[in-house]
């Protein structure tokens, strides 16, 4: 006897296929990047688990020439990684608006690095990353910042979790400096001949 497939069977099969595809699909990650050296290791570390788009939003960086230099270097890295992994790694770039950062931290300009000023800077950058991730339909957002030995991962992740709650989107909690992440970023920077800046980005860290 021939088996006749009912419309109900077809619908159930389609639903199962959809669920399987969702399970197989990598989560789309909008990864905030401060610079190419930090991104070098983090992309390598995450590319097997996530479909990554880089997000360059750093209104703290001064002067503007430095901002452009870091973006161009990140763009060069994305091209190299696209060739290495045989997969395009896109960059979402925001407009430069240093006034957003300057006004937010004005009262804390004399603080040492790692204090309230830095937390406000995290909030600005991760807040915008969360907003863009939500707007463009990403599944999750994160940042490369914790790979730096100068960044407190606990404070950074607290900022990310706060923005995650506010914008209703998942945040990738991480401390990428662990397991020699920072040293691997240094080695990759040398291998790819990346420009390594000698300050975080704002004029306060430069001094």
Biotite code that builds the C-alpha atoms (Angstrom):
import biotite.structure as struc

atoms = struc.array([
    struc.Atom([0.000, 0.000, 0.000], chain_id="A", res_id=1, res_name="UNK", atom_name="CA", element="C"),
    struc.Atom([1.314, 3.399, -0.929], chain_id="A", res_id=2, res_name="UNK", atom_name="CA", element="C"),
    struc.Atom([1.780, 5.864, 1.938], chain_id="A", res_id=3, res_name="UNK", atom_name="CA", element="C"),
    struc.Atom([-0.114, 9.102, 1.493], chain_id="A", res_id=4, res_name="UNK", atom_name="CA", element="C"),
    struc.Atom([1.442, 12.071, 3.313], chain_id="A", res_id=5, res_name="UNK", atom_name="CA", element="C"),
    struc.Atom([-1.136, 14.297, 4.935], chain_id="A", res_id=6, res_name="UNK", atom_name="CA", element="C"),
    struc.Atom([-0.887, 18.081, 5.058], chain_id="A", res_id=7, res_name="UNK", atom_name="CA", element="C"),
    struc.Atom([-0.466, 17.736, 8.838], chain_id="A", res_id=8, res_name="UNK", atom_name="CA", element="C"),
    struc.Atom([2.613, 15.537, 8.292], chain_id="A", res_id=9, res_name="UNK", atom_name="CA", element="C"),
    struc.Atom([4.022, 18.113, 5.887], chain_id="A", res_id=10, res_name="UNK", atom_name="CA", element="C"),
    struc.Atom([3.534, 20.900, 8.395], chain_id="A", res_id=11, res_name="UNK", atom_name="CA", element="C"),
    struc.Atom([5.201, 18.911, 11.195], chain_id="A", res_id=12, res_name="UNK", atom_name="CA", element="C"),
    struc.Atom([8.123, 18.067, 8.923], chain_id="A", res_id=13, res_name="UNK", atom_name="CA", element="C"),
    struc.Atom([8.556, 21.731, 7.962], chain_id="A", res_id=14, res_name="UNK", atom_name="CA", element="C"),
    struc.Atom([8.486, 22.795, 11.604], chain_id="A", res_id=15, res_name="UNK", atom_name="CA", element="C"),
    struc.Atom([11.112, 20.190, 12.518], chain_id="A", res_id=16, res_name="UNK", atom_name="CA", element="C"),
    struc.Atom([13.342, 21.312, 9.641], chain_id="A", res_id=17, res_name="UNK", atom_name="CA", element="C"),
    struc.Atom([13.025, 24.933, 10.789], chain_id="A", res_id=18, res_name="UNK", atom_name="CA", element="C"),
    struc.Atom([13.995, 24.007, 14.346], chain_id="A", res_id=19, res_name="UNK", atom_name="CA", element="C"),
    struc.Atom([16.983, 21.998, 13.121], chain_id="A", res_id=20, res_name="UNK", atom_name="CA", element="C"),
    struc.Atom([18.175, 24.879, 10.958], chain_id="A", res_id=21, res_name="UNK", atom_name="CA", element="C"),
    struc.Atom([17.930, 27.261, 13.928], chain_id="A", res_id=22, res_name="UNK", atom_name="CA", element="C"),
    struc.Atom([19.998, 24.874, 16.037], chain_id="A", res_id=23, res_name="UNK", atom_name="CA", element="C"),
    struc.Atom([22.622, 24.541, 13.309], chain_id="A", res_id=24, res_name="UNK", atom_name="CA", element="C"),
    struc.Atom([22.807, 28.261, 12.550], chain_id="A", res_id=25, res_name="UNK", atom_name="CA", element="C"),
    struc.Atom([25.498, 30.156, 14.406], chain_id="A", res_id=26, res_name="UNK", atom_name="CA", element="C"),
    struc.Atom([24.322, 33.021, 16.576], chain_id="A", res_id=27, res_name="UNK", atom_name="CA", element="C"),
    struc.Atom([24.903, 36.388, 14.922], chain_id="A", res_id=28, res_name="UNK", atom_name="CA", element="C"),
    struc.Atom([27.312, 38.357, 17.111], chain_id="A", res_id=29, res_name="UNK", atom_name="CA", element="C"),
    struc.Atom([27.884, 42.108, 16.874], chain_id="A", res_id=30, res_name="UNK", atom_name="CA", element="C"),
    struc.Atom([31.376, 42.431, 18.313], chain_id="A", res_id=31, res_name="UNK", atom_name="CA", element="C"),
    struc.Atom([32.464, 45.882, 19.456], chain_id="A", res_id=32, res_name="UNK", atom_name="CA", element="C"),
    struc.Atom([36.130, 46.405, 18.583], chain_id="A", res_id=33, res_name="UNK", atom_name="CA", element="C"),
    struc.Atom([38.422, 49.021, 20.035], chain_id="A", res_id=34, res_name="UNK", atom_name="CA", element="C"),
    struc.Atom([41.326, 48.238, 17.685], chain_id="A", res_id=35, res_name="UNK", atom_name="CA", element="C"),
    struc.Atom([42.769, 45.605, 15.373], chain_id="A", res_id=36, res_name="UNK", atom_name="CA", element="C"),
    struc.Atom([45.306, 44.117, 17.849], chain_id="A", res_id=37, res_name="UNK", atom_name="CA", element="C"),
    struc.Atom([42.596, 43.325, 20.416], chain_id="A", res_id=38, res_name="UNK", atom_name="CA", element="C"),
    struc.Atom([40.266, 42.036, 17.702], chain_id="A", res_id=39, res_name="UNK", atom_name="CA", element="C"),
    struc.Atom([42.921, 39.733, 16.215], chain_id="A", res_id=40, res_name="UNK", atom_name="CA", element="C"),
    struc.Atom([42.762, 37.177, 19.010], chain_id="A", res_id=41, res_name="UNK", atom_name="CA", element="C"),
    struc.Atom([39.070, 37.556, 19.850], chain_id="A", res_id=42, res_name="UNK", atom_name="CA", element="C"),
    struc.Atom([37.908, 36.909, 16.268], chain_id="A", res_id=43, res_name="UNK", atom_name="CA", element="C"),
    struc.Atom([40.129, 33.830, 16.105], chain_id="A", res_id=44, res_name="UNK", atom_name="CA", element="C"),
    struc.Atom([38.779, 32.667, 19.468], chain_id="A", res_id=45, res_name="UNK", atom_name="CA", element="C"),
    struc.Atom([35.104, 33.111, 18.553], chain_id="A", res_id=46, res_name="UNK", atom_name="CA", element="C"),
    struc.Atom([34.801, 32.548, 14.811], chain_id="A", res_id=47, res_name="UNK", atom_name="CA", element="C"),
    struc.Atom([33.956, 28.839, 15.100], chain_id="A", res_id=48, res_name="UNK", atom_name="CA", element="C"),
    struc.Atom([31.020, 29.548, 17.422], chain_id="A", res_id=49, res_name="UNK", atom_name="CA", element="C"),
    struc.Atom([29.552, 32.805, 16.095], chain_id="A", res_id=50, res_name="UNK", atom_name="CA", element="C"),
    struc.Atom([28.729, 34.560, 12.858], chain_id="A", res_id=51, res_name="UNK", atom_name="CA", element="C"),
    struc.Atom([30.696, 37.740, 13.607], chain_id="A", res_id=52, res_name="UNK", atom_name="CA", element="C"),
    struc.Atom([30.195, 41.295, 12.444], chain_id="A", res_id=53, res_name="UNK", atom_name="CA", element="C"),
    struc.Atom([32.654, 43.847, 13.818], chain_id="A", res_id=54, res_name="UNK", atom_name="CA", element="C"),
    struc.Atom([31.401, 47.146, 15.223], chain_id="A", res_id=55, res_name="UNK", atom_name="CA", element="C"),
    struc.Atom([33.751, 50.124, 15.389], chain_id="A", res_id=56, res_name="UNK", atom_name="CA", element="C"),
    struc.Atom([32.284, 52.678, 17.766], chain_id="A", res_id=57, res_name="UNK", atom_name="CA", element="C"),
    struc.Atom([34.860, 54.531, 19.859], chain_id="A", res_id=58, res_name="UNK", atom_name="CA", element="C"),
    struc.Atom([34.022, 58.212, 20.452], chain_id="A", res_id=59, res_name="UNK", atom_name="CA", element="C"),
    struc.Atom([36.660, 58.266, 23.201], chain_id="A", res_id=60, res_name="UNK", atom_name="CA", element="C"),
    struc.Atom([39.552, 58.088, 20.735], chain_id="A", res_id=61, res_name="UNK", atom_name="CA", element="C"),
    struc.Atom([41.517, 61.283, 20.141], chain_id="A", res_id=62, res_name="UNK", atom_name="CA", element="C"),
    struc.Atom([42.726, 62.809, 17.942], chain_id="A", res_id=63, res_name="UNK", atom_name="CA", element="C"),
    struc.Atom([40.562, 62.095, 14.890], chain_id="A", res_id=64, res_name="UNK", atom_name="CA", element="C"),
    struc.Atom([43.626, 60.975, 12.912], chain_id="A", res_id=65, res_name="UNK", atom_name="CA", element="C"),
    struc.Atom([44.191, 58.243, 15.501], chain_id="A", res_id=66, res_name="UNK", atom_name="CA", element="C"),
    struc.Atom([40.551, 57.184, 15.205], chain_id="A", res_id=67, res_name="UNK", atom_name="CA", element="C"),
    struc.Atom([40.878, 56.821, 11.418], chain_id="A", res_id=68, res_name="UNK", atom_name="CA", element="C"),
    struc.Atom([44.180, 54.978, 11.703], chain_id="A", res_id=69, res_name="UNK", atom_name="CA", element="C"),
    struc.Atom([42.679, 52.406, 14.072], chain_id="A", res_id=70, res_name="UNK", atom_name="CA", element="C"),
    struc.Atom([39.614, 51.925, 11.875], chain_id="A", res_id=71, res_name="UNK", atom_name="CA", element="C"),
    struc.Atom([41.740, 51.425, 8.750], chain_id="A", res_id=72, res_name="UNK", atom_name="CA", element="C"),
    struc.Atom([43.825, 48.841, 10.574], chain_id="A", res_id=73, res_name="UNK", atom_name="CA", element="C"),
    struc.Atom([40.692, 46.982, 11.699], chain_id="A", res_id=74, res_name="UNK", atom_name="CA", element="C"),
    struc.Atom([39.468, 47.002, 8.105], chain_id="A", res_id=75, res_name="UNK", atom_name="CA", element="C"),
    struc.Atom([42.772, 45.536, 6.940], chain_id="A", res_id=76, res_name="UNK", atom_name="CA", element="C"),
    struc.Atom([42.500, 42.813, 9.595], chain_id="A", res_id=77, res_name="UNK", atom_name="CA", element="C"),
    struc.Atom([38.948, 41.936, 8.528], chain_id="A", res_id=78, res_name="UNK", atom_name="CA", element="C"),
    struc.Atom([40.135, 41.443, 4.938], chain_id="A", res_id=79, res_name="UNK", atom_name="CA", element="C"),
    struc.Atom([42.970, 39.164, 6.083], chain_id="A", res_id=80, res_name="UNK", atom_name="CA", element="C"),
    struc.Atom([40.647, 37.100, 8.273], chain_id="A", res_id=81, res_name="UNK", atom_name="CA", element="C"),
    struc.Atom([38.082, 36.846, 5.481], chain_id="A", res_id=82, res_name="UNK", atom_name="CA", element="C"),
    struc.Atom([40.796, 35.306, 3.314], chain_id="A", res_id=83, res_name="UNK", atom_name="CA", element="C"),
    struc.Atom([42.015, 32.992, 6.087], chain_id="A", res_id=84, res_name="UNK", atom_name="CA", element="C"),
    struc.Atom([38.582, 31.665, 7.048], chain_id="A", res_id=85, res_name="UNK", atom_name="CA", element="C"),
    struc.Atom([37.131, 31.840, 3.529], chain_id="A", res_id=86, res_name="UNK", atom_name="CA", element="C"),
    struc.Atom([34.265, 33.853, 4.943], chain_id="A", res_id=87, res_name="UNK", atom_name="CA", element="C"),
    struc.Atom([33.528, 37.548, 4.805], chain_id="A", res_id=88, res_name="UNK", atom_name="CA", element="C"),
    struc.Atom([33.827, 39.448, 8.094], chain_id="A", res_id=89, res_name="UNK", atom_name="CA", element="C"),
    struc.Atom([31.892, 42.688, 7.803], chain_id="A", res_id=90, res_name="UNK", atom_name="CA", element="C"),
    struc.Atom([32.439, 45.897, 9.759], chain_id="A", res_id=91, res_name="UNK", atom_name="CA", element="C"),
    struc.Atom([29.678, 48.182, 10.952], chain_id="A", res_id=92, res_name="UNK", atom_name="CA", element="C"),
    struc.Atom([31.133, 51.651, 11.484], chain_id="A", res_id=93, res_name="UNK", atom_name="CA", element="C"),
    struc.Atom([29.515, 54.478, 13.428], chain_id="A", res_id=94, res_name="UNK", atom_name="CA", element="C"),
    struc.Atom([30.104, 58.189, 12.918], chain_id="A", res_id=95, res_name="UNK", atom_name="CA", element="C"),
    struc.Atom([32.803, 59.837, 15.008], chain_id="A", res_id=96, res_name="UNK", atom_name="CA", element="C"),
    struc.Atom([31.390, 62.047, 17.772], chain_id="A", res_id=97, res_name="UNK", atom_name="CA", element="C"),
    struc.Atom([33.973, 62.733, 20.455], chain_id="A", res_id=98, res_name="UNK", atom_name="CA", element="C"),
    struc.Atom([31.645, 65.211, 22.201], chain_id="A", res_id=99, res_name="UNK", atom_name="CA", element="C"),
    struc.Atom([29.480, 62.341, 23.489], chain_id="A", res_id=100, res_name="UNK", atom_name="CA", element="C"),
    struc.Atom([32.426, 60.983, 25.437], chain_id="A", res_id=101, res_name="UNK", atom_name="CA", element="C"),
    struc.Atom([33.893, 64.351, 26.469], chain_id="A", res_id=102, res_name="UNK", atom_name="CA", element="C"),
    struc.Atom([30.633, 65.622, 27.961], chain_id="A", res_id=103, res_name="UNK", atom_name="CA", element="C"),
    struc.Atom([29.933, 62.367, 29.797], chain_id="A", res_id=104, res_name="UNK", atom_name="CA", element="C"),
    struc.Atom([33.314, 62.197, 31.564], chain_id="A", res_id=105, res_name="UNK", atom_name="CA", element="C"),
    struc.Atom([34.050, 65.912, 32.070], chain_id="A", res_id=106, res_name="UNK", atom_name="CA", element="C"),
    struc.Atom([33.628, 65.703, 35.847], chain_id="A", res_id=107, res_name="UNK", atom_name="CA", element="C"),
    struc.Atom([36.038, 62.756, 36.064], chain_id="A", res_id=108, res_name="UNK", atom_name="CA", element="C"),
    struc.Atom([38.855, 63.980, 33.828], chain_id="A", res_id=109, res_name="UNK", atom_name="CA", element="C"),
    struc.Atom([41.392, 63.960, 36.672], chain_id="A", res_id=110, res_name="UNK", atom_name="CA", element="C"),
    struc.Atom([40.673, 60.400, 37.810], chain_id="A", res_id=111, res_name="UNK", atom_name="CA", element="C"),
    struc.Atom([43.221, 57.664, 37.246], chain_id="A", res_id=112, res_name="UNK", atom_name="CA", element="C"),
    struc.Atom([42.519, 55.022, 34.631], chain_id="A", res_id=113, res_name="UNK", atom_name="CA", element="C"),
    struc.Atom([40.150, 52.277, 35.722], chain_id="A", res_id=114, res_name="UNK", atom_name="CA", element="C"),
    struc.Atom([37.719, 54.438, 37.724], chain_id="A", res_id=115, res_name="UNK", atom_name="CA", element="C"),
    struc.Atom([34.336, 56.024, 37.083], chain_id="A", res_id=116, res_name="UNK", atom_name="CA", element="C"),
    struc.Atom([35.485, 57.632, 33.841], chain_id="A", res_id=117, res_name="UNK", atom_name="CA", element="C"),
    struc.Atom([36.288, 54.250, 32.329], chain_id="A", res_id=118, res_name="UNK", atom_name="CA", element="C"),
    struc.Atom([32.983, 52.781, 33.476], chain_id="A", res_id=119, res_name="UNK", atom_name="CA", element="C"),
    struc.Atom([31.127, 55.641, 31.784], chain_id="A", res_id=120, res_name="UNK", atom_name="CA", element="C"),
    struc.Atom([33.147, 55.003, 28.640], chain_id="A", res_id=121, res_name="UNK", atom_name="CA", element="C"),
    struc.Atom([32.168, 51.316, 28.724], chain_id="A", res_id=122, res_name="UNK", atom_name="CA", element="C"),
    struc.Atom([28.514, 52.269, 29.155], chain_id="A", res_id=123, res_name="UNK", atom_name="CA", element="C"),
    struc.Atom([28.614, 54.617, 26.154], chain_id="A", res_id=124, res_name="UNK", atom_name="CA", element="C"),
    struc.Atom([30.265, 52.125, 23.830], chain_id="A", res_id=125, res_name="UNK", atom_name="CA", element="C"),
    struc.Atom([28.422, 49.004, 24.932], chain_id="A", res_id=126, res_name="UNK", atom_name="CA", element="C"),
    struc.Atom([25.133, 50.880, 25.053], chain_id="A", res_id=127, res_name="UNK", atom_name="CA", element="C"),
    struc.Atom([25.475, 51.836, 21.406], chain_id="A", res_id=128, res_name="UNK", atom_name="CA", element="C"),
    struc.Atom([26.613, 48.309, 20.519], chain_id="A", res_id=129, res_name="UNK", atom_name="CA", element="C"),
    struc.Atom([23.496, 46.870, 22.171], chain_id="A", res_id=130, res_name="UNK", atom_name="CA", element="C"),
    struc.Atom([21.271, 49.370, 20.361], chain_id="A", res_id=131, res_name="UNK", atom_name="CA", element="C"),
    struc.Atom([22.770, 48.586, 16.970], chain_id="A", res_id=132, res_name="UNK", atom_name="CA", element="C"),
    struc.Atom([22.670, 44.833, 17.615], chain_id="A", res_id=133, res_name="UNK", atom_name="CA", element="C"),
    struc.Atom([18.986, 45.048, 18.450], chain_id="A", res_id=134, res_name="UNK", atom_name="CA", element="C"),
    struc.Atom([18.211, 47.298, 15.495], chain_id="A", res_id=135, res_name="UNK", atom_name="CA", element="C"),
    struc.Atom([19.945, 45.038, 12.961], chain_id="A", res_id=136, res_name="UNK", atom_name="CA", element="C"),
    struc.Atom([18.559, 41.771, 14.286], chain_id="A", res_id=137, res_name="UNK", atom_name="CA", element="C"),
    struc.Atom([21.677, 40.293, 15.893], chain_id="A", res_id=138, res_name="UNK", atom_name="CA", element="C"),
    struc.Atom([21.274, 37.526, 18.471], chain_id="A", res_id=139, res_name="UNK", atom_name="CA", element="C"),
    struc.Atom([23.961, 38.738, 20.856], chain_id="A", res_id=140, res_name="UNK", atom_name="CA", element="C"),
    struc.Atom([26.559, 41.492, 21.347], chain_id="A", res_id=141, res_name="UNK", atom_name="CA", element="C"),
    struc.Atom([29.977, 41.633, 22.960], chain_id="A", res_id=142, res_name="UNK", atom_name="CA", element="C"),
    struc.Atom([33.290, 43.495, 23.004], chain_id="A", res_id=143, res_name="UNK", atom_name="CA", element="C"),
    struc.Atom([37.000, 42.827, 22.559], chain_id="A", res_id=144, res_name="UNK", atom_name="CA", element="C"),
    struc.Atom([37.917, 45.205, 25.400], chain_id="A", res_id=145, res_name="UNK", atom_name="CA", element="C"),
    struc.Atom([38.504, 42.554, 28.078], chain_id="A", res_id=146, res_name="UNK", atom_name="CA", element="C"),
    struc.Atom([41.546, 41.178, 26.229], chain_id="A", res_id=147, res_name="UNK", atom_name="CA", element="C"),
    struc.Atom([43.505, 44.206, 27.467], chain_id="A", res_id=148, res_name="UNK", atom_name="CA", element="C"),
    struc.Atom([45.388, 43.802, 30.779], chain_id="A", res_id=149, res_name="UNK", atom_name="CA", element="C"),
    struc.Atom([44.369, 47.407, 31.548], chain_id="A", res_id=150, res_name="UNK", atom_name="CA", element="C"),
    struc.Atom([40.640, 46.607, 31.500], chain_id="A", res_id=151, res_name="UNK", atom_name="CA", element="C"),
    struc.Atom([38.812, 45.228, 34.534], chain_id="A", res_id=152, res_name="UNK", atom_name="CA", element="C"),
    struc.Atom([36.662, 42.432, 33.106], chain_id="A", res_id=153, res_name="UNK", atom_name="CA", element="C"),
    struc.Atom([34.259, 42.445, 36.068], chain_id="A", res_id=154, res_name="UNK", atom_name="CA", element="C"),
    struc.Atom([33.426, 46.147, 35.599], chain_id="A", res_id=155, res_name="UNK", atom_name="CA", element="C"),
    struc.Atom([33.279, 45.727, 31.835], chain_id="A", res_id=156, res_name="UNK", atom_name="CA", element="C"),
    struc.Atom([30.915, 42.753, 32.034], chain_id="A", res_id=157, res_name="UNK", atom_name="CA", element="C"),
    struc.Atom([28.722, 44.526, 34.567], chain_id="A", res_id=158, res_name="UNK", atom_name="CA", element="C"),
    struc.Atom([28.328, 47.319, 32.034], chain_id="A", res_id=159, res_name="UNK", atom_name="CA", element="C"),
    struc.Atom([27.505, 44.812, 29.298], chain_id="A", res_id=160, res_name="UNK", atom_name="CA", element="C"),
    struc.Atom([24.915, 43.039, 31.431], chain_id="A", res_id=161, res_name="UNK", atom_name="CA", element="C"),
    struc.Atom([23.299, 46.384, 32.307], chain_id="A", res_id=162, res_name="UNK", atom_name="CA", element="C"),
    struc.Atom([23.017, 47.277, 28.616], chain_id="A", res_id=163, res_name="UNK", atom_name="CA", element="C"),
    struc.Atom([21.758, 43.788, 27.832], chain_id="A", res_id=164, res_name="UNK", atom_name="CA", element="C"),
    struc.Atom([18.887, 44.232, 30.272], chain_id="A", res_id=165, res_name="UNK", atom_name="CA", element="C"),
    struc.Atom([18.104, 47.748, 29.092], chain_id="A", res_id=166, res_name="UNK", atom_name="CA", element="C"),
    struc.Atom([17.984, 46.832, 25.404], chain_id="A", res_id=167, res_name="UNK", atom_name="CA", element="C"),
    struc.Atom([16.652, 43.285, 25.785], chain_id="A", res_id=168, res_name="UNK", atom_name="CA", element="C"),
    struc.Atom([19.410, 41.488, 23.907], chain_id="A", res_id=169, res_name="UNK", atom_name="CA", element="C"),
    struc.Atom([21.950, 38.864, 24.983], chain_id="A", res_id=170, res_name="UNK", atom_name="CA", element="C"),
    struc.Atom([25.444, 39.917, 26.031], chain_id="A", res_id=171, res_name="UNK", atom_name="CA", element="C"),
    struc.Atom([28.543, 37.746, 25.627], chain_id="A", res_id=172, res_name="UNK", atom_name="CA", element="C"),
    struc.Atom([30.199, 37.841, 29.050], chain_id="A", res_id=173, res_name="UNK", atom_name="CA", element="C"),
    struc.Atom([33.929, 37.175, 28.757], chain_id="A", res_id=174, res_name="UNK", atom_name="CA", element="C"),
    struc.Atom([37.442, 37.850, 29.982], chain_id="A", res_id=175, res_name="UNK", atom_name="CA", element="C"),
    struc.Atom([39.505, 37.341, 26.849], chain_id="A", res_id=176, res_name="UNK", atom_name="CA", element="C"),
    struc.Atom([42.819, 38.027, 28.568], chain_id="A", res_id=177, res_name="UNK", atom_name="CA", element="C"),
    struc.Atom([42.544, 34.606, 30.231], chain_id="A", res_id=178, res_name="UNK", atom_name="CA", element="C"),
    struc.Atom([44.374, 31.601, 28.803], chain_id="A", res_id=179, res_name="UNK", atom_name="CA", element="C"),
    struc.Atom([47.095, 33.904, 27.440], chain_id="A", res_id=180, res_name="UNK", atom_name="CA", element="C"),
    struc.Atom([44.583, 35.761, 25.288], chain_id="A", res_id=181, res_name="UNK", atom_name="CA", element="C"),
    struc.Atom([46.486, 39.019, 25.549], chain_id="A", res_id=182, res_name="UNK", atom_name="CA", element="C"),
    struc.Atom([49.822, 37.423, 24.682], chain_id="A", res_id=183, res_name="UNK", atom_name="CA", element="C"),
    struc.Atom([48.231, 35.685, 21.710], chain_id="A", res_id=184, res_name="UNK", atom_name="CA", element="C"),
    struc.Atom([46.909, 39.041, 20.530], chain_id="A", res_id=185, res_name="UNK", atom_name="CA", element="C"),
    struc.Atom([50.461, 40.416, 20.742], chain_id="A", res_id=186, res_name="UNK", atom_name="CA", element="C"),
    struc.Atom([51.802, 37.507, 18.695], chain_id="A", res_id=187, res_name="UNK", atom_name="CA", element="C"),
    struc.Atom([49.053, 37.829, 16.088], chain_id="A", res_id=188, res_name="UNK", atom_name="CA", element="C"),
    struc.Atom([49.704, 41.569, 15.845], chain_id="A", res_id=189, res_name="UNK", atom_name="CA", element="C"),
    struc.Atom([53.335, 40.847, 15.061], chain_id="A", res_id=190, res_name="UNK", atom_name="CA", element="C"),
    struc.Atom([52.393, 38.180, 12.530], chain_id="A", res_id=191, res_name="UNK", atom_name="CA", element="C"),
    struc.Atom([49.993, 40.488, 10.698], chain_id="A", res_id=192, res_name="UNK", atom_name="CA", element="C"),
    struc.Atom([52.166, 43.579, 11.231], chain_id="A", res_id=193, res_name="UNK", atom_name="CA", element="C"),
    struc.Atom([49.337, 45.470, 12.900], chain_id="A", res_id=194, res_name="UNK", atom_name="CA", element="C"),
    struc.Atom([49.711, 48.961, 14.300], chain_id="A", res_id=195, res_name="UNK", atom_name="CA", element="C"),
    struc.Atom([49.744, 48.716, 18.103], chain_id="A", res_id=196, res_name="UNK", atom_name="CA", element="C"),
    struc.Atom([48.862, 51.988, 19.814], chain_id="A", res_id=197, res_name="UNK", atom_name="CA", element="C"),
    struc.Atom([50.486, 52.895, 23.146], chain_id="A", res_id=198, res_name="UNK", atom_name="CA", element="C"),
    struc.Atom([47.365, 54.262, 24.863], chain_id="A", res_id=199, res_name="UNK", atom_name="CA", element="C"),
    struc.Atom([43.715, 53.233, 25.246], chain_id="A", res_id=200, res_name="UNK", atom_name="CA", element="C"),
    struc.Atom([42.307, 56.026, 23.145], chain_id="A", res_id=201, res_name="UNK", atom_name="CA", element="C"),
    struc.Atom([41.231, 59.031, 25.220], chain_id="A", res_id=202, res_name="UNK", atom_name="CA", element="C"),
    struc.Atom([43.507, 61.949, 26.036], chain_id="A", res_id=203, res_name="UNK", atom_name="CA", element="C"),
    struc.Atom([43.391, 61.021, 29.714], chain_id="A", res_id=204, res_name="UNK", atom_name="CA", element="C"),
    struc.Atom([44.877, 57.584, 29.118], chain_id="A", res_id=205, res_name="UNK", atom_name="CA", element="C"),
    struc.Atom([47.471, 59.056, 26.760], chain_id="A", res_id=206, res_name="UNK", atom_name="CA", element="C"),
    struc.Atom([48.981, 61.232, 29.502], chain_id="A", res_id=207, res_name="UNK", atom_name="CA", element="C"),
])
